[in-house]
Amino acid sequence: MKLKHLNKHPHHGTSTISDGTVVYIYQEEACDTVINDIKSKTKKDNKGHINILKIPTGDGKTFITEQIVKQFIDLDTKYKTIFLCSPLLEVLEDIKEKMISLRDSRDDIMLLFDKEERGVDGIKSYDKNHSMDVHKIFVFSDKWAETNHYFLPEKCDFLGRDESKGLTSSSSDEARRYLSEYNWQGKWYKRIISYGGYVLLLNATPTDAQYNSKSFNILDIEVKSNFWKKPFLNEHNALNAYTKDDKELELKRFIYDFLHKNLTYRYKVDLINNKSLTKHKKKSVIIKCSTANAYDGLLTWQVYDIIEEYNKELTGTIFNIQNPKTKEIIKHKYEGDLLCPMIKDRDNEGRLKYINSSHYKENILIVCELGTYGINVKNCSHLFLLRDSKDQHIGKVYTAEQLYGRLKRNLWNDWIFMIDEMLNTPSIKVEDYDWIRDTFMDVASKNLWFLRTNVNDSAFVNFHTEMPNRKEIQDTIDDLVLDLFKWKPDSNGVMVSTGSSEDRNYDDVRFEKCDCCDNLIFDIHYEKLIQRGYSKVVSMTYAVKDVMQNAHRHTRDDGTQRSICFSCHAIETRENKHYLVSDHPDRKKVA
């Protein structure tokens, strides 16, 4: 995606993946960390060892898989065998797309999938006895490997696994001690170790067992403060709901909150009428339900039925929506079209593209187990952990963290891309800047509801420390608008002095710096505006208009005007007699 208002993204690195998408600098550093770790190890070092690339959800773990594979292939001239796998078909789809793109960008790769698709041969067609001199990449799911793993080569040089389900510990003792799991079988751990080579596990939230085990090596990538990229936590609700009736009541409150916020958001999007923003008009929900073993829990089909009935009840309801331009209250009648649930579990193979695409009505994803691992609902604005799991061992905090992690994705990629799109909105007036900015922001607004348990509460503490709030992102966007994009509302670059003739017009050079002093007057005025609730961009715009002046060195049309505060301008005018007509002999030129 090319920026229209900047020559270069400040956080982009120098490398691209095969489709031309530029890699962020921190993603390049993550790739370098992995490759350097590979270089530093021998086959003996790799034996019985799993390396974990810890990089936060939403920061591009799956995205950089292609870059890591590419760099690994190019380490030396040896032809390599690579396995890429995942327990989730949705994650595997992304990996497959990236590997097709990588294969098509060069002529030394044989690509094989667990099933024949998209012009790629199936792994079952691979002839172990007649292997070609090319790099061989095998992509497969856990489910396929359950019964077909013997079709794979016996050994590989590199195994990349996205998500750690089935690899949360390396022994029954670790599983029992750290996770309170008493039925650890170790099937996937043993199988992956048996392939040899360098094993890389992509995982945002390592378990206590992984942290404490000598069998796991955690490559903890430091992603520096990146508010320029993160979505934000708008609201959260920690709930005490013990009975089914209590949970149903909270579920309805949650759905009503989603609907009201959604209607307000869509109304503002229509007012702005920006093509890119309109593409992100659809918002979605994830609800994680209880298992059949939970006596007081709500199951997926029960939640589905409650939402369907509640939607009928809400149809025809009048919602109050404030017009952000006029401040008048608009009466909006709900037509019953924005609460469209779907279930995805073992018995309901609903496709995630229904949730992620604006072309489908489905916008409420109801899950049981599935919601915890790696699901990418790109437009998710609300998440409800409706499953209480009161007796869950505190070592399972990572499971709730993984679910909360579904809210860590910014649909704009980052705020720099968003601002670039926002500035295409025709003639943003200073009075409208705040609500237009907030509407664009709300594409990445996140609202989290969860039932209170030790595990859920602990997970929220960890999640909350990583997620900025609305005010922090507003300030981040304003700083980027002012400092990076050098933009302010109503800035047309020309001022009209008096009259209407063209020769009375001159360039507007005013900005927040005074050419003659340290500008304390401006700073005081700007801070007063901030204290009164104006945003940074609006405060800066008003302060420039209120405090700063175009000061001429001699005459109004000599092209030498500067930006100085009204105090310095008043002194300069008096000392140099600029109150006299421009051709008066006593009028002095400013040095």
Phi, psi and omega per residue, in radians:
M1 nan 2.123 -3.076
K2 -1.600 2.338 3.094
L3 -1.338 2.454 -3.113
K4 -1.641 -0.469 -3.028
H5 -1.929 0.037 3.081
L6 -2.385 2.569 3.090
N7 -1.313 -0.612 -3.090
K8 -2.584 2.424 3.056
H9 -1.230 2.203 -3.045
P10 -1.172 -0.300 -3.104
H11 -1.907 0.156 3.083
H12 -1.475 2.489 3.080
G13 -1.511 -2.758 -3.097
T14 -1.782 -0.195 -3.079
S15 -1.829 2.762 3.109
T16 -2.282 2.726 2.968
I17 -1.455 3.086 -2.916
S18 -1.156 -0.362 3.101
D19 -1.534 0.091 3.091
G20 1.664 -0.113 3.131
T21 -1.183 2.267 -3.100
V22 -1.385 2.445 -3.140
V23 -1.530 2.416 3.057
Y24 -1.151 2.728 -3.127
I25 -1.037 -0.768 -3.109
Y26 -1.182 -0.478 3.077
Q27 -1.257 -0.654 3.030
E28 -1.053 -0.749 3.140
E29 -1.118 -0.628 3.101
A30 -1.135 -0.768 3.101
C31 -1.068 -0.779 -3.139
D32 -1.078 -0.669 3.129
T33 -1.072 -0.778 3.139
V34 -1.140 -0.851 -3.095
I35 -1.099 -0.710 3.105
N36 -1.129 -0.629 3.094
D37 -1.160 -0.701 3.102
I38 -1.084 -0.782 -3.123
K39 -1.078 -0.554 -3.033
S40 -1.430 -0.092 -3.005
K41 -2.025 2.599 3.049
T42 -1.707 3.008 3.080
K43 -1.038 -0.604 3.129
K44 -1.150 -0.679 3.115
D45 -1.107 -0.616 -3.056
N46 -1.348 -0.361 -3.039
K47 -1.107 2.175 3.118
G48 1.198 0.385 -3.026
H49 -2.199 2.390 3.064
I50 -2.104 2.213 3.130
N51 -1.693 2.334 -3.111
I52 -1.962 2.078 3.003
L53 -1.518 1.829 -3.131
K54 -1.591 1.883 3.104
I55 -2.462 2.320 -2.957
P56 -1.013 2.595 3.035
T57 -0.962 2.385 -3.141
G58 1.569 -0.139 -3.134
D59 -1.735 0.174 2.909
G60 1.683 0.679 3.102
K61 -1.061 -0.947 -3.106
T62 -1.145 -0.633 -3.112
F63 -1.017 -0.696 -3.053
I64 -1.503 -0.014 3.103
T65 -0.954 -0.779 -3.119
E66 -1.053 -0.743 -3.103
Q67 -1.144 -0.696 3.124
I68 -1.141 -0.794 3.129
V69 -1.060 -0.784 -3.138
K70 -1.041 -0.814 -3.117
Q71 -1.195 -0.610 3.111
F72 -1.144 -0.751 3.114
I73 -1.023 -0.680 -3.040
D74 -1.542 0.132 3.140
L75 -1.066 -0.687 3.129
D76 -2.690 -2.992 -3.050
T77 -1.531 -0.089 -3.125
K78 -1.170 2.430 3.040
Y79 -1.396 2.270 -2.944
K80 -1.980 2.672 3.056
T81 -1.902 2.184 -3.023
I82 -2.205 2.300 3.023
F83 -1.907 2.302 3.021
L84 -2.184 2.211 -3.060
C85 -2.516 2.917 3.115
S86 -2.843 2.619 3.050
P87 -1.364 -0.149 -3.050
L88 -2.014 2.231 -3.137
L89 -1.136 -0.631 -3.119
E90 -1.122 -0.715 3.092
V91 -1.164 -0.709 -3.127
L92 -1.076 -0.600 3.110
E93 -1.034 -0.756 3.109
D94 -1.116 -0.736 -3.138
I95 -1.094 -0.763 -3.127
K96 -1.070 -0.762 3.127
E97 -1.038 -0.736 -3.112
K98 -1.212 -0.625 3.127
M99 -1.257 -0.597 3.040
I100 -1.086 -0.761 3.129
S101 -1.097 -0.723 3.124
L102 -1.150 -0.788 3.131
R103 -1.031 -0.747 -3.086
D104 -1.235 -0.248 -3.115
S105 -1.575 -0.078 -3.117
R106 -2.637 3.006 -3.034
D107 -2.063 0.375 -3.088
D108 -2.155 0.499 -3.106
I109 -2.211 2.280 2.926
M110 -1.809 2.134 -3.069
L111 -1.945 2.272 3.141
L112 -2.321 2.310 -3.130
F113 -1.887 2.863 3.086
D114 -1.132 -0.314 3.010
K115 -2.531 2.625 -3.121
E116 -1.237 2.152 -3.120
E117 -2.872 2.681 3.034
R118 0.871 0.685 3.095
G119 1.319 0.320 3.136
V120 -2.028 2.338 -3.141
D121 -1.206 2.690 3.055
G122 -1.391 2.655 -3.121
I123 -1.078 -0.533 -3.113
K124 -1.108 -0.357 -3.140
S125 -1.501 -0.088 -3.102
Y126 -1.253 2.271 -3.138
D127 -1.762 1.859 -3.111
K128 -1.106 -0.458 -3.064
N129 -1.528 -0.132 -3.121
H130 -2.391 1.172 -3.075
S131 -1.512 2.333 3.134
M132 -1.441 2.765 3.110
D133 -1.439 1.321 3.076
V134 -2.544 2.910 2.995
H135 -1.296 2.314 -3.095
K136 -1.945 2.142 -3.137
I137 -2.041 2.103 3.134
F138 -1.915 2.197 -3.118
V139 -2.075 2.179 -3.046
F140 -2.697 2.780 3.115
S141 -1.692 2.834 3.055
D142 -1.009 -0.763 -3.069
K143 -1.054 -0.720 3.120
W144 -1.153 -0.761 -3.063
A145 -1.202 -0.353 3.113
E146 -0.911 -0.755 -3.041
T147 -2.044 -0.100 -3.029
N148 -2.169 0.176 -3.012
H149 -1.082 -0.397 -3.123
Y150 -1.253 -0.154 3.039
F151 -1.365 -0.287 -3.130
L152 -1.398 2.736 2.968
P153 -1.020 2.682 -3.079
E154 -1.226 -0.489 -3.105
K155 -2.311 2.689 3.037
C156 -2.362 2.824 3.107
D157 -1.550 -0.501 -3.098
F158 -2.580 2.305 3.042
L159 -2.179 2.093 3.095
G160 -1.918 2.220 -3.132
R161 -2.178 2.190 3.138
D162 -1.697 2.053 -3.047
E163 1.503 2.525 -2.990
S164 -1.814 0.179 3.136
K165 -0.972 2.192 -3.080
G166 1.593 -0.111 -3.135
L167 -2.278 0.603 -3.050
T168 -1.385 -0.215 3.096
S169 -2.726 2.923 -3.072
S170 -1.953 0.012 3.124
S171 -2.758 2.829 3.113
S172 -1.132 -0.581 3.118
D173 -1.124 -0.788 3.106
E174 -1.107 -0.745 -3.130
A175 -1.083 -0.710 -3.124
R176 -1.267 -0.758 -3.042
R177 -1.220 -0.746 -3.001
Y178 -1.769 -0.473 -3.028
L179 -2.066 -0.051 -3.074
S180 0.968 0.652 3.047
E181 -1.745 2.168 -3.056
Y182 -1.889 0.014 -3.123
N183 -2.096 0.574 -3.123
W184 -1.106 2.249 3.135
Q185 -1.936 -0.398 3.039
G186 1.214 0.316 -3.064
K187 -1.031 -0.874 -3.055
W188 -1.298 -0.639 3.095
Y189 -1.046 -0.845 -3.095
K190 -1.136 -0.685 -3.109
R191 -1.161 -0.787 -3.106
I192 -1.158 -0.698 3.092
I193 -1.101 -0.598 -3.069
S194 -1.148 -0.387 -3.127
Y195 -1.314 -0.256 3.140
G196 1.242 -2.851 3.131
G197 1.224 -3.003 -3.131
Y198 -1.551 2.138 -3.130
V199 -1.822 2.173 3.117
L200 -2.086 2.127 3.113
L201 -1.857 2.148 3.085
L202 -1.555 2.096 -2.995
N203 -2.679 2.136 -3.129
A204 -1.369 -0.546 -3.026
T205 -2.316 1.464 3.094
P206 -1.011 2.598 3.123
T207 -1.419 2.912 3.059
D208 -1.051 -0.635 3.131
A209 -1.120 -0.721 3.134
Q210 -1.164 -0.683 3.122
Y211 -1.115 -0.642 -3.014
N212 -1.664 -0.198 -3.079
S213 -1.457 2.499 3.044
K214 -1.361 -0.160 -3.124
S215 -1.475 -0.176 -3.136
F216 -2.056 2.360 3.083
N217 -1.999 1.935 -3.044
I218 -1.610 2.070 3.043
L219 -1.631 1.607 -3.020
D220 -1.508 1.769 -3.084
I221 -1.392 2.154 3.104
E222 -1.410 1.911 3.042
V223 -1.676 1.881 -3.058
K224 -1.088 2.882 -3.124
S225 -0.748 1.998 -3.047
N226 -2.248 0.887 3.049
F227 -1.036 -0.383 3.097
W228 -1.115 -0.229 -3.067
K229 -2.063 -0.578 -2.945
K230 -1.244 2.561 2.880
P231 -1.239 -3.070 -3.099
F232 -2.363 2.642 3.102
L233 -1.520 1.886 -3.086
N234 -1.346 -0.916 3.134
E235 -2.536 2.692 2.988
H236 -2.461 2.630 3.119
N237 -2.352 2.034 3.046
A238 -1.729 2.109 -2.883
L239 -2.046 2.523 2.970
N240 -1.840 1.720 -3.130
A241 -2.361 1.910 -2.967
Y242 -1.769 -0.636 -3.115
T243 -1.665 2.938 3.089
K244 -1.090 -0.668 3.122
D245 -1.112 -0.727 3.094
D246 -1.050 -0.775 -3.113
K247 -1.151 -0.676 3.116
E248 -1.119 -0.705 3.112
L249 -1.084 -0.789 3.136
E250 -1.178 -0.620 3.092
L251 -1.062 -0.741 3.136
K252 -1.175 -0.681 3.082
R253 -1.078 -0.717 3.125
F254 -1.085 -0.818 -3.120
I255 -1.147 -0.690 3.116
Y256 -1.113 -0.725 3.131
D257 -1.077 -0.787 3.102
F258 -1.042 -0.790 -3.087
L259 -1.130 -0.802 -3.110
H260 -1.118 -0.799 3.109
K261 -1.091 -0.677 -3.122
N262 -1.145 -0.780 3.133
L263 -1.099 -0.737 3.126
T264 -1.118 -0.772 3.134
Y265 -1.068 -0.820 -3.093
R266 -1.129 -0.617 3.109
Y267 -1.101 -0.767 -3.137
K268 -1.191 -0.662 3.097
V269 -1.036 -0.745 3.126
D270 -1.120 -0.636 3.120
L271 -1.124 -0.683 -3.090
I272 -1.289 -0.699 3.081
N273 1.025 0.827 3.059
N274 -1.767 2.258 -3.019
K275 -1.055 -0.786 -3.122
S276 -1.157 -0.689 3.115
L277 -1.153 -0.691 -3.124
T278 -1.077 -0.548 3.110
K279 -1.109 -0.422 -3.121
H280 -1.820 0.558 -3.079
K281 -1.288 -0.509 -3.092
K282 -1.386 2.302 3.031
K283 -2.059 2.693 -3.066
S284 -2.343 2.940 -3.053
V285 -2.251 2.533 2.903
I286 -2.072 2.278 3.059
I287 -2.167 2.100 3.091
K288 -1.746 2.168 -3.011
C289 -1.820 3.091 -3.130
S290 -1.456 2.861 3.024
T291 -1.479 2.965 -3.131
A292 -1.123 -0.297 -3.119
N293 -1.373 -0.237 -3.078
A294 -1.495 1.956 -3.060
Y295 -1.106 -0.695 -3.095
D296 -1.792 0.285 -3.111
G297 -1.637 2.890 3.048
L298 -1.846 2.255 -3.130
L299 -1.503 2.925 -3.078
T300 -1.004 -0.819 -3.081
W301 -1.206 -0.525 3.091
Q302 -1.200 -0.730 3.091
V303 -1.101 -0.729 3.106
Y304 -1.007 -0.839 -3.116
D305 -1.127 -0.698 3.131
I306 -1.078 -0.767 -3.138
I307 -1.152 -0.728 3.135
E308 -1.056 -0.795 -3.138
E309 -1.191 -0.703 -3.126
Y310 -1.174 -0.601 3.092
N311 -1.089 -0.707 3.080
K312 -1.088 -0.706 -3.132
E313 -1.144 -0.650 -3.099
L314 -1.405 -0.372 -3.115
T315 -1.036 2.241 -3.088
G316 1.649 -0.155 3.115
T317 -1.150 2.465 3.093
I318 -1.646 2.115 3.103
F319 -1.823 2.430 3.070
N320 -1.551 2.179 3.125
I321 -2.238 2.257 -3.136
Q322 -1.519 2.260 3.016
N323 -1.254 2.045 -3.043
P324 -1.203 -0.343 -3.137
K325 -1.452 -0.795 -3.040
T326 -1.770 -0.241 -3.095
K327 1.207 0.108 3.096
E328 -1.383 2.703 -3.137
I329 -1.582 2.184 3.118
I330 -1.717 2.332 3.070
K331 -1.600 2.014 -3.097
H332 -2.001 2.197 3.116
K333 -1.592 2.137 -3.139
Y334 -1.329 2.238 -3.040
E335 -1.649 0.038 3.093
G336 1.421 0.431 -3.012
D337 -1.961 0.053 -2.996
L338 -2.068 0.209 3.054
L339 -2.182 1.607 -2.995
C340 -2.194 1.569 -3.047
P341 -1.406 2.692 2.960
M342 -2.515 2.575 3.136
I343 -1.813 2.403 2.981
K344 -2.249 1.857 3.063
D345 -2.644 -2.881 -3.076
R346 -1.086 -0.548 -3.100
D347 -1.672 -0.150 -3.110
N348 -2.317 1.774 -3.063
E349 -1.551 0.882 3.099
G350 -1.084 2.590 -3.067
R351 -1.716 2.358 -3.081
L352 -1.144 -0.339 3.140
K353 -1.112 -0.413 3.096
Y354 -1.122 -0.683 -3.139
I355 -1.294 -0.734 -3.005
N356 -1.405 -0.329 -3.076
S357 -1.688 2.424 3.096
S358 -1.266 -0.160 -3.101
H359 -1.477 -0.202 -3.135
Y360 -1.935 2.617 -3.078
K361 -1.399 -0.444 -3.050
E362 -1.042 2.216 -3.121
N363 -2.478 0.136 3.067
I364 -2.212 1.924 -3.111
L365 -1.671 2.057 -3.122
I366 -1.853 2.105 -3.057
V367 -2.309 2.932 3.008
C368 -2.060 -1.547 3.103
E369 -1.270 -0.684 -2.915
L370 -1.009 -0.582 -2.996
G371 -1.109 -0.256 -3.042
T372 -1.394 -0.561 -2.927
Y373 -1.963 2.017 2.812
G374 1.025 0.228 -3.111
I375 -1.382 2.248 -3.073
N376 -1.859 1.529 3.016
V377 -1.637 1.677 -2.914
K378 -1.087 -0.621 -3.043
N379 -1.791 0.439 -3.099
C380 -1.249 2.141 3.101
S381 -1.934 -0.367 -3.117
H382 -2.301 2.394 3.067
L383 -2.371 2.354 -3.135
F384 -2.222 1.976 3.004
L385 -1.495 1.513 -3.056
L386 -1.463 -0.154 3.110
R387 -1.534 2.106 -3.004
D388 -1.443 -0.701 3.113
S389 0.852 0.894 -3.038
K390 -1.024 -0.590 -3.057
D391 -1.675 0.190 -3.091
Q392 -1.205 2.421 -3.102
H393 -1.156 2.477 -3.077
I394 -1.072 -0.367 3.066
G395 -1.150 -0.233 -3.130
K396 -1.611 0.300 3.113
V397 -0.947 -0.610 -3.093
Y398 -1.048 -0.483 -3.126
T399 -1.168 -0.735 3.093
A400 -1.235 -0.645 3.105
E401 -1.063 -0.701 3.119
Q402 -1.102 -0.665 3.113
L403 -1.182 -0.841 3.097
Y404 -1.006 -0.530 -3.136
G405 -1.065 -0.300 3.078
R406 -1.100 -0.281 -3.126
L407 -1.657 0.139 -3.041
K408 -1.670 0.200 -3.104
R409 -1.798 2.292 3.102
N410 -1.735 2.016 -3.069
L411 -1.131 -0.313 3.084
W412 -1.444 -0.015 -2.920
N413 1.346 -1.025 3.015
D414 -2.791 3.012 -3.045
W415 -1.253 -0.350 3.110
I416 -1.183 -0.746 3.051
F417 -1.110 -0.674 3.137
M418 -1.102 -0.821 -3.128
I419 -1.060 -0.703 3.126
D420 -1.025 -0.686 3.084
E421 -1.271 -0.725 -3.098
M422 -1.057 -0.666 -3.093
L423 -1.236 -0.133 3.025
N424 -1.422 -0.181 3.089
T425 -1.169 2.177 -3.051
P426 -1.033 2.319 2.976
S427 0.681 1.236 3.059
I428 -1.264 2.023 3.110
K429 -1.431 2.677 -3.081
V430 -1.040 -0.599 -3.126
E431 -1.202 -0.372 -3.082
D432 -1.795 -0.134 -3.007
Y433 -0.994 -0.838 -3.020
D434 -1.051 -0.840 -3.078
W435 -1.292 -0.520 3.067
I436 -1.182 -0.802 3.066
R437 -0.995 -0.820 -3.091
D438 -1.133 -0.581 3.111
T439 -1.201 -0.748 3.049
F440 -1.094 -0.710 3.106
M441 -1.025 -0.677 -3.002
D442 -1.147 -0.152 2.976
V443 -1.041 -0.525 -3.108
A444 -2.024 0.499 3.071
S445 -1.432 2.315 -3.076
K446 -2.135 2.417 -3.140
N447 -2.281 2.131 -3.040
L448 -2.035 2.237 3.026
W449 -2.114 2.427 3.099
F450 -2.663 2.637 3.063
L451 -1.402 2.415 -3.028
R452 -1.324 2.095 2.960
T453 -2.525 2.940 3.119
N454 -1.038 -0.755 -3.129
V455 -1.150 -0.864 -3.097
N456 -1.111 -0.705 3.128
D457 -1.141 -0.771 -3.140
S458 -1.116 -0.703 3.116
A459 -1.114 -0.653 -3.130
F460 -1.170 -0.660 3.109
V461 -1.014 -0.795 3.123
N462 -1.130 -0.760 -3.117
F463 -1.135 -0.746 -3.056
H464 -1.132 -0.604 -3.139
T465 -1.196 -0.381 -3.103
E466 -1.651 -0.337 -3.027
M467 -1.783 2.093 3.065
P468 -1.188 2.857 3.079
N469 -1.726 3.117 -3.070
R470 -1.035 -0.789 -3.097
K471 -1.094 -0.704 3.137
E472 -1.101 -0.664 3.125
I473 -1.316 -0.629 3.044
Q474 -1.005 -0.811 3.128
D475 -1.133 -0.696 3.117
T476 -1.066 -0.812 -3.137
I477 -1.115 -0.767 3.132
D478 -1.068 -0.729 3.111
D479 -1.079 -0.719 3.131
L480 -1.169 -0.706 3.125
V481 -1.063 -0.780 -3.064
L482 -1.377 -0.791 -2.974
D483 -1.582 -0.632 -3.093
L484 -1.621 -0.850 -3.098
F485 -1.511 -0.244 3.121
K486 0.904 0.861 -3.025
W487 -2.186 2.530 2.975
K488 -2.493 2.651 -3.117
P489 -1.068 2.648 3.047
D490 1.089 0.345 -3.097
S491 -1.594 1.747 3.115
N492 -1.863 0.052 3.018
G493 1.388 -0.029 -3.094
V494 -2.301 2.412 3.027
M495 -2.012 2.583 3.061
V496 -1.843 2.129 -3.088
S497 -1.304 -1.312 3.065
T498 -2.534 2.816 3.127
G499 1.197 -2.929 -3.082
S500 -2.224 -0.034 -3.112
S501 -1.271 2.656 -3.019
E502 -1.112 -0.553 -3.083
D503 -1.293 -0.039 3.072
R504 -1.702 0.036 3.107
N505 -1.624 2.609 3.098
Y506 -2.693 2.821 -3.094
D507 -1.097 2.451 3.055
D508 -1.580 1.913 -3.101
V509 -1.836 0.112 -3.062
R510 -1.182 2.357 2.948
F511 -2.645 -2.952 -2.932
E512 -1.347 -0.158 -3.134
K513 -1.684 2.426 3.073
C514 -1.714 2.356 -3.097
D515 -1.253 -0.226 -3.001
C516 -2.083 -0.275 -3.089
C517 -2.607 3.120 3.139
D518 -1.448 0.036 2.914
N519 1.116 0.815 3.080
L520 -1.114 -0.560 3.126
I521 -1.045 -0.776 3.122
F522 -1.089 -0.832 -3.094
D523 -1.030 -0.731 3.139
I524 -1.136 -0.769 -3.127
H525 -1.144 -0.731 3.127
Y526 -1.079 -0.798 -3.137
E527 -1.124 -0.625 3.086
K528 -1.093 -0.731 3.122
L529 -1.130 -0.728 3.089
I530 -1.038 -0.794 -3.127
Q531 -1.095 -0.477 3.134
R532 -1.501 0.080 3.004
G533 1.736 0.057 3.090
Y534 -1.329 2.619 3.104
S535 -1.273 2.957 -3.134
K536 -1.081 -0.760 -3.114
V537 -1.150 -0.787 3.137
V538 -1.163 -0.740 3.117
S539 -1.067 -0.757 3.117
M540 -1.088 -0.761 -3.120
T541 -1.108 -0.847 3.141
Y542 -1.145 -0.704 -3.124
A543 -1.123 -0.697 3.077
V544 -1.085 -0.755 -3.137
K545 -1.172 -0.652 -3.040
D546 -1.424 -0.601 -2.942
V547 -1.892 -0.639 -2.991
M548 -1.592 2.597 -3.134
Q549 -2.372 2.693 3.009
N550 -1.460 2.002 -3.103
A551 -1.887 2.180 -3.135
H552 -1.594 2.577 3.118
R553 -1.316 -0.509 -3.133
H554 -2.540 -1.111 3.119
T555 -2.131 2.854 -3.029
R556 -1.194 -0.355 -3.020
D557 -1.969 0.352 -3.065
D558 -1.585 0.038 3.067
G559 1.237 0.320 -3.093
T560 -1.992 0.303 -3.065
Q561 -1.148 2.667 -3.133
R562 -2.262 2.894 3.070
S563 -1.623 1.945 3.071
I564 -2.385 2.768 -3.109
C565 -1.283 2.837 -3.070
F566 -1.126 -0.490 3.128
S567 -1.169 -0.870 3.106
C568 -1.112 -0.630 -3.131
H569 -1.153 -0.693 3.138
A570 -1.126 -0.727 3.129
I571 -1.159 -0.793 -3.128
E572 -1.085 -0.715 3.132
T573 -1.084 -0.749 -3.132
R574 -1.182 -0.825 -3.044
E575 -1.191 -0.549 -3.090
N576 -1.847 0.130 3.085
K577 0.963 0.764 3.112
H578 -1.344 0.026 3.022
Y579 -1.388 -0.182 3.087
L580 -1.445 2.825 -3.139
V581 -1.075 2.710 -2.954
S582 -1.076 -0.473 -3.125
D583 -1.771 0.217 3.139
H584 -1.213 2.348 -3.086
P585 -1.115 -0.406 -3.127
D586 -1.493 -0.122 3.127
R587 -1.334 2.148 -3.033
K588 -1.724 2.686 3.045
K589 -1.550 2.356 3.141
V590 -1.257 2.362 -3.104
A591 -1.143 nan nan
